[in-house]
């Protein structure tokens, strides 16, 4: 399990830590610096320093699950990237995340640490390949640069 980003209040490191406490049998990785490292105290959480993109991808390579428990997001590029990388994506219940992740269809939208933990434990027993494959197909169909370019042009032409 991993997340990526600067560990500020907006990214809710205390929620990530609580999820790790609820799933002690799993390893959790926070890729990026954390403003308040005392919020990540679970023994199964490892925090890296901020690193270059290719280094971060190498760190994340062995993880099956991407967790984003932010207080708010625009459409997070990290969500789309992890869908493309065929990671199971678990996100917080905020507008930007829900515009990309449709609960139970291409990932999971979670409302509390206990819900993240339950989804992770279930995935450890039986990995939801169908969700991951649907997420990848969504990226290829909806979030590719040509489709996004066309949508932006249509939007601005309609104004």
Backbone bond lengths (Angstrom), bond angles and torsions (degrees), N, CA, C in turn:
res aa  C-N    CA-C-N  psi(-1)  N-CA   C-N-CA  omega(-1)  CA-C   N-CA-C  phi
1 X - - - 1.431 - - 1.528 107.13 -
2 X 1.324 116.01 138.08 1.456 117.59 178.68 1.518 110.80 -151.92
3 X 1.318 113.41 162.83 1.447 121.30 169.47 1.508 106.87 -136.18
4 X 1.304 115.01 167.78 1.454 120.76 -174.96 1.517 108.45 -139.87
5 X 1.312 117.19 133.03 1.450 120.03 175.87 1.515 112.14 140.11
6 X 1.292 113.75 169.41 1.458 119.33 178.42 1.523 108.51 -73.02
7 X 1.312 115.39 126.54 1.459 121.59 -176.17 1.509 113.28 -78.24
8 X 1.299 115.38 77.04 1.460 121.52 175.53 1.519 108.30 -106.21
9 X 1.308 115.93 172.64 1.464 121.88 -179.18 1.530 111.89 -50.45
10 X 1.336 117.37 -40.21 1.463 122.53 -177.87 1.531 111.91 -58.90
11 X 1.318 117.87 -30.99 1.472 121.89 -179.28 1.532 112.29 -86.81
12 X 1.321 117.84 -5.01 1.464 124.66 176.46 1.533 114.00 53.32
13 X 1.311 117.52 61.81 1.471 118.76 178.39 1.526 113.46 -59.53
14 X 1.323 117.44 -28.09 1.462 120.01 179.29 1.536 111.18 -67.36
15 X 1.330 117.19 -31.40 1.463 120.87 176.14 1.533 109.67 -71.33
16 X 1.320 116.75 -43.57 1.467 121.10 176.79 1.527 109.77 -58.04
17 X 1.324 116.39 -43.35 1.462 121.53 178.49 1.526 111.44 -61.92
18 X 1.329 116.28 -42.80 1.470 120.17 179.95 1.526 111.12 -64.37
19 X 1.318 117.09 -39.33 1.465 120.82 176.54 1.535 109.22 -59.82
20 X 1.319 116.52 -45.37 1.469 120.78 178.71 1.524 111.26 -61.07
21 X 1.321 117.09 -39.77 1.474 120.14 177.54 1.530 111.28 -63.00
22 X 1.319 116.32 -35.27 1.468 121.13 -178.67 1.534 112.81 -77.22
23 X 1.341 116.01 -16.14 1.473 120.67 179.42 1.535 107.54 -128.20
24 X 1.335 117.44 67.18 1.466 120.03 -174.76 1.525 113.98 -65.91
25 X 1.323 117.76 -17.82 1.452 120.80 -179.30 1.531 112.97 -80.15
26 X 1.324 117.31 -5.13 1.466 122.07 -179.46 1.522 110.72 -110.04
27 X 1.326 114.94 154.27 1.463 121.49 174.59 1.521 108.72 -95.01
28 X 1.320 115.92 136.94 1.461 122.54 179.65 1.521 108.74 -120.28
29 X 1.321 115.63 140.59 1.455 122.01 -177.10 1.521 109.59 -130.15
30 X 1.326 115.70 128.71 1.471 120.90 173.08 1.519 105.89 -108.44
31 X 1.332 116.02 111.26 1.458 121.04 179.99 1.520 107.79 -91.72
32 X 1.311 116.16 111.04 1.456 122.59 -178.71 1.512 110.46 128.78
33 X 1.280 115.54 164.41 1.462 119.43 -179.79 1.526 110.56 -75.74
34 X 1.326 115.09 157.44 1.469 121.31 -179.73 1.522 108.09 -125.77
35 X 1.332 115.67 126.53 1.462 120.19 -178.21 1.524 112.63 -62.73
36 X 1.315 116.95 -38.35 1.463 121.81 -179.37 1.529 109.21 -123.26
37 X 1.339 117.34 83.35 1.466 119.82 -176.25 1.524 113.61 -61.14
38 X 1.322 117.82 -19.46 1.461 120.34 178.71 1.535 112.00 -68.18
39 X 1.339 117.01 -10.76 1.464 120.58 176.72 1.534 112.07 -82.31
40 X 1.329 116.32 -12.82 1.468 120.87 179.99 1.526 108.74 -115.30
41 X 1.322 115.33 81.48 1.463 121.11 -173.84 1.521 114.59 -108.73
42 X 1.327 117.74 -8.32 1.466 119.80 -178.86 1.526 108.71 -60.83
43 X 1.332 117.29 137.29 1.472 119.82 -176.66 1.527 113.86 -65.15
44 X 1.323 118.10 -17.39 1.457 121.34 -179.76 1.533 113.30 -97.94
45 X 1.346 116.80 15.80 1.461 121.71 176.50 1.518 108.99 -108.87
46 X 1.331 114.77 128.88 1.459 121.02 173.80 1.522 107.70 -116.83
47 X 1.321 116.54 135.88 1.461 122.41 179.80 1.518 108.03 -114.49
48 X 1.320 116.17 132.00 1.458 120.53 176.23 1.526 108.51 -94.78
49 X 1.279 116.04 178.89 1.466 121.45 168.32 1.521 106.63 -89.26
50 X 1.344 116.56 169.77 1.452 119.27 174.71 1.518 107.70 -64.98
51 X 1.327 117.42 139.93 1.461 120.27 -176.37 1.514 110.98 -142.45
52 X 1.305 115.11 168.20 1.453 121.09 177.72 1.525 109.88 -66.22
53 X 1.322 115.44 156.50 1.461 121.66 -175.59 1.530 112.43 -54.46
54 X 1.337 117.95 -47.38 1.462 120.03 -177.98 1.531 111.73 -65.09
55 X 1.333 116.78 -32.53 1.470 120.10 176.21 1.527 110.54 -69.83
56 X 1.325 116.14 -40.55 1.469 120.48 178.73 1.528 110.29 -63.22
57 X 1.320 116.87 -42.67 1.464 120.44 178.13 1.524 111.17 -62.32
58 X 1.325 116.70 -39.05 1.470 120.40 177.83 1.528 110.63 -64.45
59 X 1.334 117.07 -40.02 1.471 121.37 177.14 1.522 111.04 -62.19
60 X 1.328 116.20 -41.37 1.460 121.92 -174.99 1.528 112.89 -79.78
61 X 1.304 116.98 -13.20 1.462 121.06 -172.07 1.531 113.65 -53.41
62 X 1.316 117.87 -40.65 1.455 120.69 -176.84 1.515 114.95 -80.08
63 X 1.312 117.82 -8.38 1.471 120.87 -178.14 1.522 110.79 -86.43
64 X 1.318 115.93 145.43 1.466 121.61 178.32 1.519 112.74 -99.27
65 X 1.344 116.45 -19.14 1.467 120.50 -171.48 1.524 109.98 -127.18
66 X 1.338 115.55 130.76 1.462 122.63 174.40 1.523 107.80 -106.13
67 X 1.320 116.50 128.18 1.459 122.82 -177.16 1.527 108.70 -116.98
68 X 1.321 116.39 126.49 1.460 121.11 176.18 1.523 107.86 -129.36
69 X 1.325 116.18 107.63 1.474 119.70 -175.40 1.528 111.59 -112.75
70 X 1.308 116.24 42.67 1.461 122.84 -177.52 1.520 113.03 -68.27
71 X 1.329 114.55 155.23 1.464 121.38 172.83 1.519 111.34 -73.59
72 X 1.311 117.34 -24.78 1.458 122.27 179.95 1.510 110.09 -167.77
73 X 1.315 116.07 151.46 1.459 121.92 179.35 1.518 108.79 -149.57
74 X 1.315 114.86 148.28 1.453 119.05 158.98 1.527 101.18 -81.13
75 X 1.281 120.42 -162.39 1.468 118.18 174.53 1.519 106.43 -70.91
76 X 1.324 116.39 111.46 1.466 121.72 -176.00 1.524 109.67 -74.88
77 X 1.319 115.51 121.09 1.452 120.69 177.54 1.518 110.41 -59.14
78 X 1.330 117.10 -34.40 1.461 120.32 -179.81 1.525 111.64 -62.79
79 X 1.331 117.67 -32.35 1.461 120.94 177.39 1.527 109.40 -65.29
80 X 1.320 116.98 -49.21 1.464 121.37 -179.12 1.520 110.74 -63.96
81 X 1.322 117.25 -42.05 1.473 120.30 177.92 1.524 111.52 -59.89
82 X 1.320 116.91 -42.20 1.466 119.77 -178.88 1.520 112.54 -74.35
83 X 1.315 117.31 -27.39 1.464 119.88 171.27 1.528 108.77 -64.19
84 X 1.318 116.24 -44.16 1.465 121.86 178.94 1.533 111.48 -63.17
85 X 1.332 116.54 -36.50 1.468 121.48 -179.81 1.528 112.68 -79.45
86 X 1.328 116.05 2.40 1.470 123.30 178.16 1.523 112.55 63.04
87 X 1.330 114.70 43.11 1.457 121.66 171.03 1.528 107.79 -94.97
88 X 1.314 116.73 148.07 1.459 120.29 170.42 1.524 106.29 -72.73
89 X 1.325 117.82 126.20 1.461 122.37 -175.07 1.525 109.75 -108.05
90 X 1.338 115.04 124.22 1.466 123.02 174.90 1.514 107.01 -117.63
91 X 1.326 116.76 124.62 1.460 121.30 -175.97 1.523 111.67 -128.71
92 X 1.320 114.50 161.85 1.465 120.58 175.72 1.528 109.77 -74.72
93 X 1.311 114.50 161.57 1.461 123.12 -175.98 1.524 110.14 -85.00
94 X 1.337 115.57 69.96 1.463 121.30 177.52 1.525 109.00 -129.51
95 X 1.318 116.04 158.11 1.460 122.59 -170.59 1.529 113.55 -52.52
96 X 1.310 119.57 -53.99 1.465 121.54 -177.04 1.517 112.87 -58.57
97 X 1.323 116.72 -40.50 1.466 120.51 178.84 1.524 111.24 -67.77
98 X 1.344 115.58 -42.68 1.466 120.18 -176.98 1.527 112.71 -72.73
99 X 1.327 117.36 -14.46 1.463 118.35 175.92 1.524 110.97 -77.06
100 X 1.326 117.27 -14.57 1.470 121.87 179.77 1.526 111.18 -112.81
101 X 1.327 116.68 -47.33 1.468 121.16 -178.52 1.522 109.45 -94.94
102 X 1.324 114.74 123.60 1.466 121.93 177.79 1.519 106.67 -107.73
103 X 1.324 115.55 114.41 1.453 123.14 -170.93 1.528 112.74 -50.98
104 X 1.331 114.30 123.07 1.452 120.64 177.93 1.517 114.59 78.18
105 X 1.340 117.03 -0.37 1.464 121.45 -179.45 1.529 110.51 -106.46
106 X 1.344 116.45 -53.32 1.463 120.97 -179.17 1.533 111.97 -132.25
107 X 1.285 116.54 16.52 1.465 124.14 -179.31 1.509 108.17 160.68
108 X 1.331 116.26 -164.30 1.459 119.49 -179.33 1.524 110.57 -131.63
109 X 1.313 115.39 139.05 1.460 123.00 172.36 1.529 105.76 -102.61
110 X 1.328 115.52 124.06 1.464 120.44 -175.12 1.522 110.57 -116.83
111 X 1.322 115.51 145.46 1.461 121.89 -176.41 1.517 113.95 -108.12
112 X 1.328 117.30 -15.17 1.470 120.93 -176.86 1.531 108.48 -153.10
113 X 1.337 116.68 156.71 1.472 119.73 178.97 1.530 112.87 -53.88
114 X 1.315 116.12 -36.10 1.468 120.19 -179.89 1.528 111.59 -63.59
115 X 1.323 116.29 -34.74 1.465 119.76 178.76 1.527 110.83 -71.05
116 X 1.340 117.23 -42.94 1.471 120.14 174.42 1.532 109.23 -56.64
117 X 1.328 115.93 -48.19 1.470 121.27 -177.12 1.524 111.02 -60.40
118 X 1.317 117.57 -43.22 1.465 120.97 179.56 1.531 110.81 -62.74
119 X 1.317 117.11 -41.78 1.472 121.32 178.97 1.530 110.74 -65.31
120 X 1.313 116.48 -41.13 1.466 120.59 179.15 1.523 110.28 -64.98
121 X 1.317 116.59 -46.17 1.478 120.00 179.87 1.526 110.86 -61.54
122 X 1.317 117.15 -41.08 1.466 120.40 178.11 1.528 110.50 -63.80
123 X 1.336 116.73 -40.61 1.470 120.80 179.44 1.522 111.64 -67.41
124 X 1.336 116.91 -29.90 1.461 120.06 177.50 1.532 110.83 -69.64
125 X 1.316 116.74 -27.41 1.469 121.27 178.03 1.524 111.11 -83.97
126 X 1.328 115.43 -45.46 1.468 121.41 179.06 1.526 107.93 -145.10
127 X 1.317 115.29 107.99 1.455 119.82 -176.55 1.529 110.00 -71.27
128 X 1.351 117.88 129.78 1.467 121.42 -176.62 1.533 112.59 -80.74
129 X 1.317 115.56 72.62 1.471 120.95 -178.30 1.520 112.66 -54.86
130 X 1.341 116.95 -35.49 1.458 119.93 -177.34 1.532 111.43 -63.28
131 X 1.327 118.47 -38.05 1.464 121.61 177.11 1.525 110.63 -66.43
132 X 1.304 115.46 -44.25 1.469 121.24 -178.61 1.528 109.87 -63.68
133 X 1.312 117.11 -42.60 1.465 120.32 178.99 1.522 111.64 -66.86
134 X 1.338 117.27 -38.44 1.462 121.00 176.42 1.531 110.63 -63.71
135 X 1.329 116.38 -40.63 1.466 120.74 178.70 1.525 110.27 -61.70
136 X 1.313 116.36 -44.33 1.473 120.90 178.45 1.535 109.97 -60.91
137 X 1.323 116.68 -45.03 1.467 120.64 179.07 1.530 111.04 -62.40
138 X 1.338 117.21 -36.92 1.472 120.71 176.61 1.522 111.08 -60.83
139 X 1.316 116.04 -42.28 1.465 119.52 179.16 1.526 109.61 -62.82
140 X 1.306 116.45 -46.51 1.461 120.17 -177.42 1.532 111.78 -66.27
141 X 1.323 117.36 -33.02 1.462 121.81 -175.80 1.533 112.76 -90.12
142 X 1.342 117.07 -41.32 1.461 121.15 -170.46 1.527 113.24 -107.21
143 X 1.318 117.11 -40.87 1.464 120.07 -170.77 1.517 113.87 -102.64
144 X 1.317 117.36 22.37 1.461 119.49 174.97 1.524 108.69 -81.81
145 X 1.296 117.31 161.00 1.465 120.83 -172.47 1.529 112.57 -64.49
146 X 1.322 118.48 -36.42 1.465 120.39 -179.39 1.528 111.25 -66.71
147 X 1.304 117.42 -45.73 1.467 121.10 179.05 1.525 110.43 -63.93
148 X 1.325 116.94 -44.67 1.468 120.32 -179.93 1.533 110.61 -63.72
149 X 1.320 117.65 -40.47 1.465 121.43 178.99 1.528 109.68 -60.97
150 X 1.335 116.65 -46.56 1.457 121.65 -179.75 1.530 110.94 -60.92
151 X 1.343 117.31 -42.39 1.466 121.20 179.78 1.529 111.48 -64.65
152 X 1.344 116.92 -40.69 1.464 119.70 178.59 1.525 110.49 -64.82
153 X 1.321 117.18 -42.21 1.465 120.48 179.38 1.521 109.85 -62.64
154 X 1.333 117.30 -45.43 1.461 121.05 178.40 1.523 111.30 -60.34
155 X 1.332 115.91 -43.31 1.462 120.66 -179.82 1.526 110.99 -61.47
156 X 1.339 116.58 -51.50 1.464 119.34 -177.43 1.514 112.36 -67.89
157 X 1.309 119.16 -33.01 1.459 121.92 176.64 1.529 111.33 -68.61
158 X 1.320 117.04 -25.55 1.466 119.92 -179.87 1.528 112.88 -79.72
159 X 1.313 117.89 -11.96 1.468 120.77 -177.54 1.509 113.13 -75.98
